[in-house]
Amino acid sequence: MSVDPREAVATGTAAPAIADLAAQAGRPVHRASLWRDAWRRYLQNRGAVIAGAVFLLFVLFCLIWPFVTPYDIRSDPVNFQQSYEGPSVKHPLGTDQLGKDLLTKLALGGRISIAIGVGATLAILLIGVVYGSISGFAGGRLDNAQMRLLDALYGLPYLPFAIIVLAIIGENNLWTMVIALSIASWFTAARIVRGQIITLKENDYVRAAKAVGARWYRILSRHLLPNTLGVLIIAIFLELPGVILGEAFLSFIGLGISPPDASLGSLAQEGRAVYRVHPNVIAIPSIAIAVLVLCANFIADGMRDALDPRTRETKEH
């Protein structure tokens, strides 16, 4: 509570009033936080909040359910008498052609699909950050040469190139899928990082760092790359849907995870042969893929609005 010094003198309470003003003057000024403000703006976006909650619940389901389910997909015996059973209390989503519980298979398949998506996305960002930051910071001929190489690589078809990589490796597992899906997908991330670095390196704090003799790698790691973190977080959720769909497509045509492991794409591939008689076998993993892709897109859109308020103002006007 602020006190008027003139009123304090008139009432004879000048000393306590001055002490109160001195105490208020010594308090630290409340500083706004970029991430706190961004989180508040994100919470105001209902679509992004709901998508984030659904995405988190699905991830938790994939992580926890295989440990609490009474079924073991690997060790349970084959029971053809329970093949393609409909949803029931015992099997909430029904069973597959071997009598295995589809809910448990969905959790295990979702776990592998999410692991491939996250691993490939992180690999894409790692390659893109290194390539784009070097290109943007160096500039000149090196930047021009790197961008011309990137323009040439953009001509590579994404999924056919991934199929060629899998054929060359000759083995289909989680790590080979990560390599195949990331090797031809880092071009956009590199362009985004390059553009951010070119913009940021013209700021005064970068000139000041150069003036005091800071090394280029210190300027890049301490001043430039941390300021691209917001864009990189958005890029993660923008790349994730494409990676999940790419994995689903490769698995659907038989180039995905090898049995006994399975992903959401391979589960959909199993249901392709019986989709007319038992549509739930292909519908369940397909819906899960659609939910993951839509949630990732909504989260990326919400983060973009939260980290760049100007985007939201442009939409409102």
C-alpha positions in Angstrom: 0.0 0.0 0.0 1.5 3.4 -1.1 1.6 6.3 1.3 1.5 10.0 0.3 4.5 11.7 2.0 2.6 15.1 2.3 -0.3 13.4 4.1 2.2 11.6 6.4 3.8 14.9 7.4 0.4 16.4 8.1 -0.6 13.6 10.4 2.8 13.3 12.1 3.7 9.8 10.7 6.4 10.9 8.4 9.1 8.5 9.7 7.1 5.3 9.3 5.9 6.5 5.9 9.4 7.2 4.7 10.5 3.8 6.0 7.6 2.2 4.1 8.6 4.0 0.9 12.2 2.9 1.3 11.2 -0.7 1.8 9.0 -0.6 -1.4 11.9 1.0 -3.3 14.2 -1.9 -2.3 11.9 -4.6 -3.6 12.9 -6.4 -6.8 11.0 -5.4 -9.9 8.8 -8.2 -11.3 10.3 -9.3 -14.6 8.2 -10.9 -17.3 9.3 -14.3 -18.4 9.0 -15.3 -22.1 8.1 -18.9 -21.3 5.7 -18.0 -18.5 3.9 -15.5 -20.9 3.9 -18.1 -23.7 2.5 -20.8 -21.4 -0.3 -18.4 -20.3 -1.1 -17.6 -24.0 -1.0 -21.3 -24.8 -3.6 -22.1 -22.1 -5.9 -19.6 -23.6 -6.0 -21.7 -26.8 -8.7 -24.3 -26.0 -8.0 -26.4 -29.1 -4.3 -26.6 -28.3 -4.9 -27.4 -24.7 -7.4 -30.2 -25.5 -5.0 -31.6 -28.2 -2.1 -31.5 -25.7 -4.2 -33.4 -23.1 -5.3 -36.0 -25.6 -1.7 -36.5 -26.9 -0.4 -36.8 -23.3 -3.1 -39.3 -22.4 -2.4 -41.4 -25.4 1.3 -41.4 -24.7 0.7 -42.4 -21.0 -1.7 -45.2 -22.2 1.0 -46.6 -24.5 3.6 -46.5 -21.7 1.5 -47.8 -18.8 -1.1 -50.2 -20.3 1.4 -53.0 -21.4 2.5 -53.2 -17.7 -1.0 -53.6 -16.2 -2.7 -55.6 -18.9 -3.4 -59.3 -18.1 -2.4 -60.2 -21.7 1.1 -60.8 -23.1 1.2 -60.6 -26.8 4.5 -62.4 -27.1 3.9 -65.3 -24.7 0.1 -65.8 -24.8 -0.8 -69.0 -26.9 -2.6 -68.6 -30.2 -6.3 -69.2 -29.8 -8.1 -69.4 -33.1 -11.4 -69.9 -31.3 -11.2 -66.2 -30.2 -10.2 -64.9 -33.6 -11.8 -61.6 -34.6 -14.0 -61.3 -31.6 -15.9 -58.1 -31.2 -15.5 -55.7 -28.3 -16.4 -57.1 -25.0 -15.6 -56.7 -21.3 -12.8 -59.1 -21.6 -11.4 -57.6 -24.8 -12.6 -53.9 -25.0 -11.5 -53.5 -28.6 -11.8 -57.1 -29.7 -9.2 -59.6 -30.9 -7.1 -60.1 -34.0 -6.7 -63.1 -36.2 -4.6 -65.0 -33.6 -7.0 -64.2 -30.7 -4.7 -61.6 -29.3 -6.1 -58.6 -27.4 -6.3 -55.6 -29.7 -6.2 -53.0 -26.9 -2.8 -54.4 -25.8 -1.5 -54.5 -29.3 -2.7 -50.9 -29.8 -0.6 -49.8 -26.8 2.5 -51.6 -27.9 2.1 -50.4 -31.5 1.5 -46.9 -30.4 4.6 -47.0 -28.2 6.8 -48.1 -31.2 5.2 -45.5 -33.5 5.7 -42.7 -31.0 9.3 -43.8 -30.4 10.0 -43.8 -34.1 8.3 -40.4 -34.5 10.2 -38.8 -31.7 13.6 -40.4 -32.6 13.3 -39.4 -36.3 12.1 -35.9 -35.4 15.1 -35.3 -33.0 17.5 -36.6 -35.7 15.9 -34.3 -38.3 16.3 -31.3 -35.9 19.9 -32.3 -35.0 21.0 -32.4 -38.6 19.0 -29.3 -39.5 20.3 -27.3 -36.6 24.0 -28.1 -37.4 23.6 -27.5 -41.1 21.4 -24.5 -40.9 23.4 -22.7 -38.1 26.7 -23.1 -39.9 25.2 -21.9 -43.2 23.5 -18.9 -41.6 26.4 -17.8 -39.3 29.2 -18.3 -41.9 27.3 -16.5 -44.8 29.1 -15.7 -48.0 30.2 -18.4 -50.4 29.8 -21.2 -47.8 26.2 -20.3 -47.3 25.6 -20.0 -51.0 27.1 -23.5 -51.6 25.2 -25.1 -48.8 21.9 -23.6 -50.0 22.5 -24.7 -53.6 23.2 -28.3 -52.3 20.0 -28.1 -50.3 18.0 -27.0 -53.3 19.4 -30.0 -55.2 18.5 -32.4 -52.3 14.9 -31.0 -52.3 14.4 -32.8 -55.5 14.7 -36.2 -53.7 11.3 -37.8 -53.3 10.7 -38.4 -49.6 9.0 -41.8 -49.3 10.7 -43.5 -52.3 14.0 -42.4 -50.9 13.1 -43.9 -47.6 12.2 -47.1 -49.3 15.6 -47.2 -51.0 17.3 -46.6 -47.7 15.4 -49.5 -46.1 16.2 -51.7 -49.1 19.9 -50.9 -48.8 20.1 -51.5 -45.1 18.2 -54.8 -45.5 16.7 -54.8 -42.0 13.5 -53.3 -40.6 13.6 -52.3 -37.0 13.2 -49.2 -34.9 16.6 -47.7 -35.7 16.5 -48.4 -39.4 13.1 -46.7 -39.6 14.5 -43.7 -37.8 17.3 -43.4 -40.2 15.1 -43.9 -43.3 12.6 -41.3 -42.2 15.1 -38.7 -41.2 17.7 -38.9 -43.9 15.5 -37.1 -46.4 13.4 -34.9 -44.1 15.9 -32.4 -42.5 15.9 -29.9 -45.4 13.1 -27.7 -44.0 14.5 -27.7 -40.5 17.8 -26.5 -41.9 16.2 -23.6 -43.8 14.2 -22.5 -40.7 17.4 -22.5 -38.5 19.4 -20.7 -41.2 16.7 -17.9 -41.5 16.6 -17.5 -37.7 20.4 -17.3 -37.4 20.7 -14.7 -40.2 18.1 -12.6 -38.4 19.6 -12.9 -35.0 23.2 -12.4 -35.8 22.5 -8.7 -36.8 21.4 -7.9 -33.2 23.5 -5.6 -31.0 24.3 -8.2 -28.4 26.0 -10.3 -31.1 28.1 -7.3 -32.3 29.0 -6.6 -28.7 30.1 -10.2 -28.2 32.3 -10.0 -31.3 33.7 -6.6 -30.1 34.9 -8.2 -26.9 36.6 -11.0 -28.8 34.2 -13.9 -28.2 34.9 -16.9 -30.4 32.4 -17.8 -33.1 31.4 -21.1 -31.5 30.7 -19.3 -28.2 28.5 -16.7 -30.0 26.7 -19.5 -31.8 26.1 -21.7 -28.7 25.5 -18.9 -26.1 23.6 -16.2 -28.0 22.2 -17.5 -31.2 21.0 -21.1 -30.8 19.2 -20.6 -27.5 17.1 -17.8 -29.1 16.0 -20.3 -31.8 14.6 -22.7 -29.2 11.0 -21.5 -29.6 11.1 -22.1 -33.3 12.7 -25.5 -32.8 9.9 -26.6 -30.4 7.3 -25.6 -33.0 9.3 -27.5 -35.7 9.3 -30.6 -33.5 5.5 -30.8 -33.6 5.3 -29.8 -37.2 7.7 -32.6 -38.2 6.1 -35.2 -36.0 2.9 -35.7 -38.1 4.8 -36.2 -41.3 7.1 -38.8 -39.6 4.2 -40.7 -38.1 2.4 -40.8 -41.4 5.6 -41.8 -43.2 6.1 -44.7 -40.7 2.5 -45.7 -41.1 2.7 -45.7 -44.9 6.0 -47.8 -44.9 4.5 -50.3 -42.5 1.2 -50.4 -44.5 3.1 -51.5 -47.6 5.0 -54.1 -45.7 8.3 -52.3 -45.1 7.8 -51.4 -41.4 8.6 -53.1 -38.2 9.2 -56.8 -38.4 7.1 -59.2 -36.4 6.6 -60.0 -33.5 6.9 -56.3 -32.9 4.3 -54.0 -34.5 3.5 -50.4 -35.0 0.3 -48.6 -35.7 1.0 -48.8 -39.5 1.6 -52.6 -39.4 -1.6 -53.0 -37.3 -3.5 -51.2 -40.0 -1.8 -53.4 -42.6 -2.9 -56.6 -40.8 -6.5 -55.4 -40.9 -6.4 -54.5 -44.6 -7.2 -58.1 -45.7 -10.4 -58.4 -43.5 -11.6 -54.8 -43.5 -14.9 -55.7 -45.0 -15.8 -58.4 -42.5 -14.0 -57.0 -39.4 -13.6 -53.2 -40.0 -12.6 -52.6 -36.4 -9.2 -54.3 -37.0 -8.2 -51.6 -39.4 -10.3 -48.8 -38.0 -8.7 -48.8 -34.5 -5.0 -48.2 -35.5 -6.2 -45.8 -38.3 -8.1 -43.7 -35.8 -5.1 -43.7 -33.4 -2.8 -42.4 -36.3 -5.3 -39.7 -37.1 -5.6 -38.6 -33.5 -1.8 -38.4 -33.1 -1.4 -36.4 -36.3 -4.2 -34.0 -35.5 -3.1 -33.4 -31.9 0.5 -32.7 -33.1 -0.8 -30.2 -35.6 -3.0 -28.4 -33.0 -0.2 -28.3 -30.5 2.2 -26.8 -33.1 -0.4 -24.2 -34.0 -1.0 -23.3 -30.4 2.8 -23.1 -29.7 3.3 -20.8 -32.7 0.6 -18.4 -31.4 2.0 -18.6 -27.9 5.6 -17.9 -28.8 4.9 -15.3 -31.4 1.9 -13.1 -30.3 2.1 -11.2 -33.6 0.8 -14.2 -35.4 -2.2 -14.3 -33.2 -2.8 -10.5 -33.6 -2.7 -11.0 -37.4 -5.3 -13.7 -37.3 -7.6 -11.6 -35.1 -7.4 -8.6 -37.4 
